[in-house]
Amino acid sequence: MSPVHEHVDDTGCTMLHVDMDAFYASVELIDRPHLRGKQVIVGGGGNRGVVLSATYEARALGVHSAMPMSRARRLAPRATVIEPDHRRYAEVSRGVMEIFRSITPAVEPLSLDEAFLDVSGALRRLGPPTRIAALIRARVAAEQRITCSVGVASTKFVAKLASSRCKPDGLLVVPADRTVEYLHPLPVTALWGVGDKTGEQLARLGLRTVGDIAHTPEATLRRALGEAVGSHLYELSWGRDPRRVVPEAVEKSIGAEETFEVDVDDPQVVLREVLRLSERTAVRLRSAGMAGRTVVLKIRFANFSTITRSRTQPDVTDVARDIYACARSLWEGLRLERARIRLVGVRVEGLVPAEGQPRQLLLDERPQGWREAERAADRASARFGRNSVRPATLLGPTDRQTRSS
């Protein structure tokens, strides 16, 4: 099964498994771009620690997670070793999960760096599963600056299997009508639940591929492996996995935040970022088909103290212009002058489905206005790439020269 192309039939393949590539190592490289393409190991200091993650360059030498650091150092003596920063990993994970939930509310996280998504409810809004998977990969790369691999299939099991087979930075669709064809040549270890002990039992039975299991009577498997395991492996060997995505309860808000590379004390720079985040939040709201009434501004100072201010408006909105106007008013009300700012965030709470919400027009206001303009910008961004349409205030000198030429 080769990596996906536009002509692959993804009908019925609404189950996605998204897995970050070498997550902990990739997060460390965000702020260490000079280490990209090199051997990097993330793990506890000293020889008694264990490997948390490693770049693919280090993995090529045999380094893997949970390996003792002493062995990892012997296998990759030239590797750069970095102490884990779990707070940073949690921060990036929250951003990734926020992207997923802006696509569909049916998100089931498995860990900080992977999740199942059921995108059946997003097809009308965002297009077929392959396009949604590509959108997720593009947004994770652009917004979180790491890469992910996505498996697209009709079941959880096959989607997870596909994501593991297209790493790193890949996208693989297993068409629903070719699931069995895809599974049967694979080794038995590809099946969930086949560890070393079960693998040895299957080998004694002469079963080495998934196809071998599929063509063994289920009763024989149950006698040899036990009722539960035998039936489980037989069902999986035919691509049958009835489990659905079980979403976690999530806070009813959508937003975005940004940590400045250096602390900022210029109000104009802060407001530019507030505008950028308002744009991003509005796009995510519209992608999720939601609108909200309460705008929240978050400010983190250089000393890591954090404050939030919020305002509830009469009408719900998913329009960046409205969100920014409220967030800017909240900022101005703080009267911070030249305070040193580390992070700024904007979010919208009190979410409700956007469709069907009444909207009070102001006197002489046109019924077709900013919301329609921003939706048109969404369509342009989907076709020509993120930031293809954005406010002039957010254009740097190079952008302006390019646009005017």
N, C-alpha and C positions, 0 to 999 in steps of 0.2 A: 504494500500500500504506500504510494508515494505521497509527498506533501501536497496539500490541497491546492487546486486551481479553481478558477471560476466555474468550469464546466462540471465539476463534481456534483452529483446529486445529493443534496443534504436534506431532502424531504423527510420529515419526521425525526430529524437529528437535533432535537431541542435540548439535549443534555450536554452541558459543557463542563469540563474539568480544567481549571486554570491553575497552573503551578508556576511560581516564580523560579527563575533559574539561579541556582547557587545563592539563595536569598541573602543570607547573612553576609557572605563575602561581597555580593553585589552592592549591598547597602554601604558597606565600608568603602567601596570604590567610588561612591558618589562624590565624596569629598577628597578622594585620592586618585584623581584621573591618571596620574603618572604611573600608577600600578596596573592599569588595564593591560591585558595581554601577558601578564606576568604571573608567577607562582605566588599565591597568597593563601595563607591559612588563618582562619579565625578560630581561636581556641584559648583555653585557660593557660595562664603563664606557668612556667616550670614544666618539668618532665612528667609530673603526676596528673596534669590536666588532660582533657580530651578534645578532639577536634569537633568544633561546632559546624563548620562549613569550610569549603575550599573552592578556589576558582578551578575552572576546567583544566587549566594548565597544570595545576598541582594534582588534580584528579588523574591526569594522564600518567602520573608517576606512581599511582596506587594509593594516594591519600584519599580518605573518605571520612564522613562524619562518624562520630563515636569512637574513632581510632585513638589510642593513646598518643599524646603529643610527642613522646619520646620516639615512637616508631615513625610518626609523620616527619619529624625532623631528620631522621635517618634517610627516609625515602626522598625527601625534598630539602636537602641541606641549604639550598640557595633561596628558599621561599621566605617571603616576608611574613612574620607572624604578628597578628593583631589581636589584642584583648577584646573580648565581646563587649558591646554597648547595647544592652537589652532595651533600654529606654528608647534608643534610636530605632531599633528594629520594630518596637511596638508602634512608634509614630508612623513609620512608613507603611506598616501593615494596616493601620487605620485608614490611611490614604488609599491604599489598594482596595480595601473592602468598601470604601465609600464609592469608588468607581464602579465596582460590581453592583452595588445597590442602586446606583443611578441608572443602571441598565434594566434591572429586574429586582423586585422585592424577594424573589425566590432564590436566596443565597444561603448555602450551608457551608460555613467555614470548617475546615478540617484541622487547621493549624494557623499560625501567623501568615504562612506563605502559600496556602492553597485553599481552594473552595470549589464546590459544585454549584452550578447555576442552571436553573430551568428557565430558558428564554422563550417558552411557548407564548407567554403573554406579551412579548416585545416584538413579535414578528411583524405585525401590521405597522408598528411605529418605526422600526429600525431596519426591517428587511430580513432576509433569510439568515439562518444560523451562521453560515460562513462569514457573512458580512459583519454580523455582531461580534464574532470571535476576532476578526481583524480590527474592529473598532476598539475592543478591549485591549488588545496588544498595543495598538497605537497610543491609546490614552495612558496606559501604564508606563510606556517608554517616555512619553512627553511630560507627564505630570509627576511621576515618581522617579524617573531616570534610571529604571532598571528594566530588565526584559523578563518575559514570561512565555511559557509554552501552553498551548490550548489544544485539548482533545475535544472533538465534536462527534457525538454519536447518539444513538437512540436510548442507551442505558448508561447508568452511572459507571458500571464496571468497565465497559468498553471505552467510555470517554476518558477515564483515568488511565487506562492502558495506552490509549492513543497519545495522551499528553506526555507520558514517559518515553514514548517511542519517537517523539519529534524534538527532543531536547538537544541543544539549547535553542531558545528563540525561534520556536517552530509552531506550526499550525497544521493539524492533521484531522481530516474528516474520514470517518468510517461509515460509508453509506449503509442505511438500514438493511437494504437487500443484499449487502455483501459482508455482513457481520460474520457469518459462519465461515465464509471463504477467508476472511482476515484472521480469524481466531485459530483455525485448525492446524496450520503449520507451526504455530508458536510452541515453545517448550512448556511443559506442565507448570514450571515455576512462574509463568505469567499469570496464573490463576490466583485470585485472592484466597488465602488460607493454605497455600502450599509452601510450607517452610521446609527446613532440612529433613525433619522426621517424616513428614507426609511424602516429601519427594523421594525418600528412600523406599517407603512402602510402595509407591507407584512404580518405581524402577524395578522392584522385585516382581511386580505384576507385568513387567514389560511395557509399561505405559510411559512414553517419553514426550509425546506431543499432546496438545489439547485435543486434536482429532482422535488420538488413541483413546482418550477418556470418553469422548462423545460416542464412540462406536463400541464401548464396553457396556453391557447391560447394567442398568442402574442398580439392580438387585445385587449384582456382583460387587459393585463399588461400595454399597451399604454394608455388605458382609465384611469386606476387607478393611474399610476405613471407619465404620460406624455409621449409624443411620443419618445423623445430621451432616457430617462431612461428606459422605458419599453422595447424598442428594444435592448438597450445595455445589459440589464440583461438577456433577452431571449437568445441572441447570446452567451453570456458567459456561460450560463447554459448548452449549448451544446458543450462547448469547442471551440467555434469559435472566433478567435481573429486574424484579418488579419494584424495587425500592424507589421512592420519590425523594425529591429534595425537601429537607426539613429546615426551614429558615429559622435563624435565631431571632429573638425579639430585638429590635433595633430602635434607637431613639428616633423620634419623628422629626428629624431635621436634616437639611442638606446644606453643605457649605464648603469652604475651602480656606486654607491658611498657608502662609508662607513665612519661612525663617530667612531673614536677610543674611547675606554672606558676611557683612560687618554691621555692627549696630548703627542705626540711622537716627539722626536728630533733626532732619530737614522735613518739616510738615508737608511740603510739596511732594517729596519722594514717597512719604507714607500714603498720601492721598492717591498718588498714581497707583500704588499697590492695592489700595482699597478699591479703586475702580477696576483694576485687573481681576481681583477676587470676586467683585460683584458680577462681572461678566461671566466668570467661570461658574459661579453659583447659579446664575440664571440659566446657563446652558444645561447644567446638571438637573435643575428643576424641570426644564422643558423635556429633557431626555427621559426623565422619570414620569412625566405626565402629571407633575404635582405643582402646586402653588402654595404660598404661605403668607401669613399675616404679620408675623413677628420677625424683625430684623435684629440680629445680634452682632455687635462689634467686639472683637477680642484683641486685647493689647498685652503683649509680654515685654517687660522692660529688660534692660541689660543685666539687672541683678536677679532675673528670673521671676520676679513677682509678676502676677497676672491679674488683670481686671477685665470685666465684661460689662457692657452696657447694652440695653435692648429697648426697643420701642415697638408697640403693637399698633398697626395701622387699621383704618376702617375697612379696607378692602384687601383681599388676597392678591398676590402678584407673583409672576415669574419673569418679570421684566428687569433687566440689569439697570436701566435708568432709574427706576423706582427704588430698587435695592440700594444703589449707590447714593441716591439723594438722602435716604434715611441714614445710611452708615456714615456719610459725611457729616450730617447734622449731629450724630452721636459723637463723632470725633471732635468736632468744633466745641461741643458742650463740655468736653474734658479740659479744655484750655491747658494743654500740656506744654505748649511753647516748644522749648528745645530739649525735652526729655529724650533720652537715648532709648530707642525701640529695637528690640530683638526680633519680635514676631508680630504679625498682624493677621487677623482672621475675620471672615464674614460668613455668617450662616443665616438661614431662614428656618423658622420653627412654625409650629401650628399648621402642619401640612394637610392639604386636602386635594383630591383629584382636581386638576385644573379645568377639565372639560365640564361645561354646564354651570360654572360658577358665575353668578351675576356680577356685573361690573358697572359701577356708577360713572357715567361720563360727566366730565366737567363742562361748563357752559362753553359752547362753540367748539368743543373737542370733536375731532373726527372719529367715527367708529373704527376706521382702519388707521392704526398709528404705530407706536413704538413696538408693541408686541408683534405685530405682523412684520415689521422691519427686522426685528431680531430673529424671528423665525426664518425669514429669508436668508439672514446671515448664517444661521445654523445649516441651512441647505447648501450654501456656498462652501462652508467649512467642511461639510461632509464630502463634497465633491472635489475641492481643491486643496484641502488640508487645513489643520487648525491654524488660526491667526491669519487666514487669508482675508478676512474681514474683521476689523477691529477699530475702536475709536482712535481718532488722530492723536489724542493725548498720549496714547500708549506706543506711538511710533517713535523710535529713536532716530538720531540723525541719519544713520545709514539707510533705515527704512524710508525716510522721507526723500532721500536722494534717489533711491530706487524707484519709488512710486512716481516721482515727478519726471523721471527720464523717459 
